[in-house]
Amino acid sequence: MSPSSSSPSSTPTITTPTTTNVFDVGKYTTLLLSAEPNTCTTKSSLSLPPPKPLLIATPDAAGEFPLLLLLHGYLLYNSFYSQLIRHIASHGFIVIAPQLYTVAGPDSTDEIKSAAAITDWLPSGLHKVLPTHVQPNLTKIGLSGHSRGGKAAFALALGKVTTPSLKFSALIGIDPVDGMDKGKQTPPPVLTYIPHSFNLDMAVLVIGSGLGEVKKNPLFPPCAPKGINHEDFYKECCEPACYFVAKDYGHVDMLDDETKGIRGKTSYCLCKNGKSREPMRRFVGGVMVAFMKAYLEACGRATERYRHSPPPPATVASATVKVCIKLTPSRGYLEIDNVSKLVGLDLCFLGDEDVFDYLEQSAACNQTRERITEFLEKCKKYNLAKAEILNIVNIRPSSVVEIDPIIEECESRLGDSVEELVELVAEVLPAPPTQTESDNAGVEDKQEIPDGQQMDTS
């Protein structure tokens, strides 16, 4: 019997949330289901069993929900992710966690093929496992994986071994690892070490752990060594791609609080860990939910808006941290010093359908194609990245303080010429309407008196 079958076939999770914060439990009560394949020793009760054992977390509510496939890490059981997948399911997603293998060598080709076979099984077999009132939306499928499962997820999305019949709309790597160490990639290798080389027709989210590259003790290597970890995966992603790093947490800190058995105990011994798993698990689950709400739930609405109104001249490429974190479709990067503090906030990704609303209230709404073309030409000498230029166009920084966080290593790259760049922004790119109106209002609300001083009449 596989580890996943030890879970009851239908386990409700009681959820009575009072908030829609993605880091908290969502509004749906969830069920945890298991589905077994036919094997040489056991026969599945399903008329069309899955290729591999499955652990499925689903909302227990009538409706149609997007899907997420989650591939487990090296030698881990899918049941170790039960709290994480329930968290995601409580926000309105059906999460499918297969047990791809129990013992495996360095080659992950077979598990990539198995993940593809499971994806191909979904149209004909998934509805036989789910409650009749729960409908899977097979046009909105996300693919994710942790550790070696992250490598497998990227490999499957890139078509390294095989291509499934269904199309994925979003890809998530949870502390992905491409082998034993730099120069020791396991087959099939995924990383090419060529920036932006991943040819993926979907949005990508990479989540990293700061302690994953740190040794637990001198006897064991780090679980996510530098050179083959989250940083390298993100560098090869193309837009739109977002990247989060939880500095004070480890490679397996998103697993269940209690992972039983020998493998469960080794998850505490082999990898450098943070103080507790719950904050990291809420963080990972919340970021995944926010990302999927933008790129799965919002699918199609952006296209509809394009039909009715022309797109703005530029797309947003900013990342701001405040009460609500907004990461928009571009290469956004956020390093988290205090995960516990973050999960007390809210987070949302501005999906394509939200970008227009955001732009209408930003500096970008006042730009024209001619102005942007002029700025692109004049800023070439600064050798700015595409995302940096987009940020400048959309935010229109008016001081060195505002432009510094937009440009990576601003001081070392630009030096004194940063002030010249700020002047160029002011000269070429029009100010936001709100700023212009505020300036005009300030002038109108003041009248000059004989001694040359200004008197505020407001």
C-alpha positions in Angstrom: 0.0 0.0 0.0 1.4 3.4 -0.9 1.9 6.1 1.6 -0.9 8.2 0.1 -3.4 5.5 0.7 -2.9 5.7 4.5 -5.0 8.8 4.4 -8.8 8.4 4.6 -10.6 8.5 1.3 -12.5 11.6 2.3 -11.2 13.7 5.2 -13.0 17.1 5.7 -11.0 20.0 6.9 -13.1 22.4 9.0 -12.6 26.0 7.9 -14.4 28.9 9.3 -12.4 31.9 8.0 -13.3 35.5 8.5 -10.8 36.8 6.0 -9.8 36.3 2.4 -6.1 36.9 3.1 -4.2 34.4 1.0 -2.0 33.4 3.9 -4.9 32.4 6.0 -7.3 29.5 5.4 -9.7 30.3 2.6 -13.5 30.3 2.5 -13.9 26.7 1.4 -14.2 23.6 3.5 -11.9 21.0 1.9 -11.8 17.3 1.4 -8.7 15.2 1.2 -9.2 12.3 -1.2 -7.0 9.4 -2.4 -7.1 7.4 -5.6 -5.1 4.2 -6.2 -3.9 2.7 -9.5 -4.1 -0.9 -10.5 -0.9 -2.8 -9.5 0.2 -6.4 -9.7 -1.0 -6.9 -6.1 -4.0 -4.6 -5.8 -6.9 -3.7 -8.0 -8.3 -0.1 -7.9 -12.0 0.5 -7.1 -12.1 3.0 -9.9 -13.3 2.1 -13.3 -10.5 4.3 -14.8 -7.7 4.3 -12.2 -4.8 6.9 -12.3 -1.3 5.9 -13.4 0.1 6.6 -9.9 -1.4 7.0 -6.4 -2.9 10.4 -5.9 -3.7 12.6 -2.9 -6.2 15.2 -3.9 -7.3 18.3 -1.9 -10.5 19.8 -3.2 -13.1 22.4 -2.1 -16.2 20.7 -0.8 -18.6 23.1 -2.6 -20.5 23.1 -5.8 -18.7 24.7 -8.6 -16.0 24.6 -11.2 -12.4 25.0 -9.9 -8.9 25.4 -11.5 -6.4 22.6 -11.1 -2.9 22.5 -9.7 -0.6 19.5 -10.1 2.1 19.3 -7.3 5.1 17.0 -7.7 6.8 16.0 -4.5 10.5 16.3 -3.6 13.2 13.6 -3.6 12.2 10.5 -1.6 9.3 12.4 0.1 5.7 11.2 0.4 2.9 13.2 -1.1 1.1 12.9 2.3 3.8 15.2 3.7 2.2 18.1 1.7 -1.3 17.5 3.0 -1.5 20.8 5.0 -0.1 22.8 2.1 -2.5 21.4 -0.5 -5.4 21.9 1.9 -4.5 25.5 2.3 -4.4 26.0 -1.4 -7.7 24.1 -1.9 -9.4 26.2 0.7 -9.0 29.2 -1.7 -10.8 27.4 -4.5 -8.4 25.1 -6.3 -8.3 21.4 -6.8 -4.7 20.2 -5.9 -3.5 16.9 -7.2 -0.4 15.5 -5.5 0.8 12.2 -7.1 3.2 9.7 -5.5 5.6 9.5 -8.4 7.9 6.9 -6.8 8.9 5.4 -3.5 12.5 4.6 -4.5 14.4 6.4 -7.3 17.9 6.8 -8.7 19.4 10.1 -10.0 17.5 10.0 -13.3 14.1 11.7 -13.1 13.0 10.8 -16.6 10.4 8.2 -15.4 8.8 10.6 -13.0 8.5 13.2 -15.7 6.7 10.7 -17.9 4.5 9.7 -15.0 3.5 13.3 -14.4 2.6 13.6 -18.1 0.6 10.4 -17.9 -1.3 11.7 -14.9 -2.1 15.0 -16.8 -3.4 12.9 -19.7 -5.6 10.9 -17.3 -7.3 14.0 -15.9 -10.0 14.5 -18.6 -11.3 11.0 -18.4 -10.5 10.0 -14.8 -10.5 12.9 -12.4 -14.3 13.4 -12.3 -14.7 9.8 -11.1 -12.7 10.6 -8.0 -14.2 14.0 -7.2 -17.6 14.5 -5.5 -20.3 15.0 -8.1 -20.8 18.6 -7.2 -17.2 19.5 -7.8 -16.2 20.1 -11.4 -12.6 20.5 -12.6 -11.8 23.2 -15.1 -9.4 21.5 -17.4 -8.7 24.7 -19.3 -7.0 26.2 -16.2 -4.2 23.9 -15.0 -1.1 24.9 -13.0 2.0 22.8 -12.7 4.2 22.9 -9.6 6.9 20.9 -7.9 9.1 21.0 -4.9 12.9 20.2 -4.9 13.5 17.5 -7.4 9.8 17.7 -8.2 10.4 21.3 -9.1 13.0 20.2 -11.6 10.5 17.6 -13.0 7.8 20.3 -13.3 10.1 22.6 -15.3 11.3 19.7 -17.5 7.7 18.7 -18.2 6.7 22.3 -19.0 9.7 22.6 -21.3 8.9 19.3 -23.1 12.3 17.8 -22.1 11.0 14.2 -22.1 7.4 14.3 -23.3 4.5 16.7 -23.8 1.1 16.0 -22.2 -2.1 16.5 -24.1 -3.4 19.3 -21.8 -1.9 22.8 -21.7 -0.5 24.3 -18.5 -1.3 27.9 -17.8 1.2 28.6 -14.9 4.3 27.0 -13.5 5.6 27.1 -9.9 8.9 25.9 -8.7 9.2 25.5 -4.9 12.9 25.6 -4.1 13.7 23.6 -7.3 17.0 21.7 -7.5 18.6 20.4 -10.7 21.0 17.8 -9.3 23.6 17.2 -6.6 25.8 20.3 -7.2 26.9 22.7 -9.9 28.4 20.6 -12.6 26.6 17.6 -11.3 23.1 18.0 -12.8 21.0 14.8 -12.8 19.4 13.6 -16.1 17.6 15.1 -17.8 19.4 18.4 -17.1 17.1 21.4 -17.1 19.3 24.4 -16.4 21.3 25.7 -19.4 23.0 28.6 -17.6 21.9 30.9 -20.4 19.8 33.8 -19.0 16.2 33.8 -20.0 16.6 30.6 -22.0 13.4 28.8 -20.8 11.0 28.9 -23.7 7.8 28.7 -21.6 4.4 30.0 -22.9 3.2 30.6 -19.3 3.7 32.7 -16.2 6.3 31.4 -13.8 6.7 31.7 -10.0 9.9 30.6 -8.3 10.0 30.3 -4.5 13.4 29.9 -2.8 14.6 29.2 0.7 17.5 31.1 2.2 18.7 28.2 4.3 18.4 25.6 1.5 22.0 26.3 0.3 23.4 26.0 3.9 24.7 22.7 5.3 22.8 21.2 8.2 26.1 19.7 9.4 29.6 18.9 8.0 28.5 15.4 7.1 25.8 16.3 4.6 25.7 18.6 1.6 23.1 21.4 1.4 19.7 20.3 0.2 19.5 23.1 -2.4 23.2 23.9 -3.4 24.1 27.2 -5.1 24.5 26.8 -8.8 21.5 24.5 -9.3 18.9 26.0 -7.1 16.0 28.6 -7.2 18.3 31.5 -8.1 19.5 29.7 -11.3 16.0 28.6 -12.3 14.7 32.2 -12.0 17.6 33.6 -14.1 16.6 31.4 -17.0 12.9 32.4 -16.8 11.4 34.8 -19.3 8.7 37.4 -18.5 6.3 37.1 -16.9 8.2 35.6 -13.9 8.2 36.4 -10.2 10.7 35.3 -7.5 10.4 35.1 -3.7 13.1 34.1 -1.3 12.3 33.3 2.4 15.7 34.0 3.9 15.3 32.4 7.3 13.6 29.1 6.3 14.8 25.9 4.9 14.3 23.5 2.0 11.6 21.4 3.5 10.0 23.9 5.9 6.7 23.9 3.8 6.0 20.3 4.7 3.5 19.2 7.3 4.2 20.0 11.0 4.4 16.3 11.7 5.9 14.0 9.0 5.8 10.4 10.2 8.1 7.4 9.6 11.8 7.3 8.9 11.5 9.6 5.9 9.5 12.0 7.8 12.1 12.1 10.6 15.0 12.5 8.1 13.3 15.7 6.7 14.3 17.3 10.0 17.9 15.9 10.0 19.2 16.3 6.4 18.2 19.9 5.6 18.9 23.2 7.5 15.6 24.3 9.0 14.0 27.4 10.2 12.4 27.8 13.7 9.1 26.2 12.7 7.3 25.0 9.6 4.0 26.8 10.0 5.1 30.3 8.9 7.0 29.0 5.8 4.1 26.8 4.8 1.6 29.6 5.1 4.0 31.8 3.1 4.4 29.3 0.3 0.7 28.5 0.2 -0.3 32.1 0.2 2.2 33.1 -2.5 1.0 30.2 -4.7 -2.7 31.1 -4.1 -2.1 34.8 -5.1 -0.1 33.8 -8.2 -2.8 31.3 -9.3 -5.6 33.7 -8.7 -3.8 36.1 -11.1 -2.8 33.6 -13.8 -5.5 30.8 -13.6 -8.7 32.4 -12.3 -8.1 35.5 -14.3 -7.5 33.6 -17.6 -9.5 35.1 -20.5 -10.7 38.3 -18.8 -7.6 40.2 -20.1 -8.3 39.1 -23.6 -11.9 40.3 -23.3 -10.7 43.7 -22.2 -8.3 43.9 -25.1 -11.3 43.5 -27.5 -13.1 46.5 -26.1 -10.3 48.9 -25.5 -6.8 49.2 -26.9 -4.0 48.2 -24.5 -1.9 50.9 -22.8 1.5 51.7 -24.3 3.4 49.8 -21.6 2.8 47.1 -19.1 3.4 47.4 -15.4 6.6 46.0 -14.0 6.8 47.0 -10.3 7.0 45.3 -7.0 5.9 47.3 -3.9 5.7 46.2 -0.3 3.0 47.8 1.8 -0.2 46.6 3.4 -1.0 44.8 0.1 2.0 43.5 -1.9 1.4 43.8 -5.6 3.6 42.0 -8.0 2.7 42.6 -11.6 3.4 40.6 -14.7 7.1 41.0 -15.2 10.3 39.9 -13.6 9.4 40.8 -10.0 11.8 39.8 -7.2 11.1 40.0 -3.5 13.4 38.8 -0.7 11.6 38.2 2.6 13.5 38.9 5.8 10.6 38.1 8.1 8.1 35.5 6.8 6.0 35.7 10.0 5.5 39.4 9.5 4.6 39.0 5.9 1.9 36.4 6.5 0.1 38.9 8.6 -0.4 41.1 5.5 -2.2 40.4 2.3 -0.7 39.7 -1.1 -2.1 39.9 -4.6 -0.5 39.6 -8.0 -1.9 42.0 -10.5 -3.0 39.7 -13.3 -3.4 41.0 -16.8 -7.0 42.0 -16.3 -6.0 44.1 -13.3 -3.1 45.9 -15.0 -5.4 48.2 -16.9 -7.1 49.3 -13.7 -3.7 49.9 -12.1 -2.4 51.8 -15.1 -5.3 54.2 -15.1 -4.2 55.4 -11.7 -0.4 55.4 -12.5 2.1 57.5 -14.4 1.8 55.1 -17.3 -1.7 56.2 -18.3 -0.3 59.6 -19.3 2.5 58.3 -21.5 2.2 58.1 -25.3 3.9 55.8 -27.8 6.0 58.7 -29.1 7.2 59.7 -25.6 8.1 56.1 -24.8 10.0 55.7 -28.1 11.9 58.9 -27.4 12.8 57.7 -23.9 13.9 54.3 -25.1 16.2 55.9 -27.6 17.7 58.4 -25.1 18.2 55.9 -22.3 20.2 53.4 -24.3 23.5 54.8 -23.0 22.5 53.7 -19.5 22.3 50.0 -20.5 19.1 49.4 -18.6 17.3 46.1 -18.5 13.8 45.9 -20.0 12.1 45.5 -16.7 14.0 48.5 -15.3 12.8 50.6 -18.3 9.2 49.4 -17.8 9.3 50.3 -14.2 10.6 53.8 -15.0 7.9 54.4 -17.6 5.1 53.1 -15.3 6.3 54.7 -12.0 8.0 57.9 -13.4 10.5 58.4 -10.6 11.2 62.0 -9.9 14.2 61.7 -7.6 17.3 59.6 -7.0 15.6 58.1 -4.0 12.7 56.9 -6.1 14.8 55.6 -9.0 17.4 53.7 -6.8 15.2 50.7 -5.9 14.1 50.3 -9.5 17.6 49.8 -10.9 19.6 46.9 -9.8 23.0 48.0 -8.3 22.1 51.5 -9.2 25.0 53.3 -7.6 27.7 51.0 -9.0 26.2 50.9 -12.5 25.2 54.6 -12.9 27.2 56.6 -10.4 26.7 60.3 -10.8 24.8 59.8 -14.1 21.8 58.7 -12.1 20.8 62.4 -11.6 21.1 62.8 -15.3 18.7 59.9 -15.8 16.2 61.4 -13.4 16.3 64.7 -15.4 15.7 62.7 -18.6 12.6 61.1 -17.0 11.3 64.5 -16.0 12.0 65.9 -19.4 10.6 63.2 -21.6 7.8 61.4 -19.6 4.7 63.4 -18.7 3.8 63.6 -15.0 0.8 61.6 -13.8 -2.5 63.5 -14.0 -2.9 63.3 -10.2 0.4 65.0 -9.7 -0.3 67.7 -12.4 -3.8 68.4 -10.9 -2.3 68.6 -7.5 0.3 71.1 -8.6 -2.3 73.2 -10.4 -4.6 73.1 -7.4 -1.7 74.2 -5.3 -1.1 77.2 -7.5 -4.8 78.2 -7.7 -5.2 77.9 -3.9 -2.5 80.4 -3.3 -2.6 84.1 -4.0 0.2 86.6 -3.8 0.2 89.4 -1.2 2.2 92.6 -1.5 5.3 91.6 0.5 5.9 88.7 -1.9 4.9 86.0 0.5 2.3 83.3 -0.4 -1.0 83.0 1.5 -2.9 79.7 1.5 -6.6 80.4 0.9 -7.7 76.8 1.2 
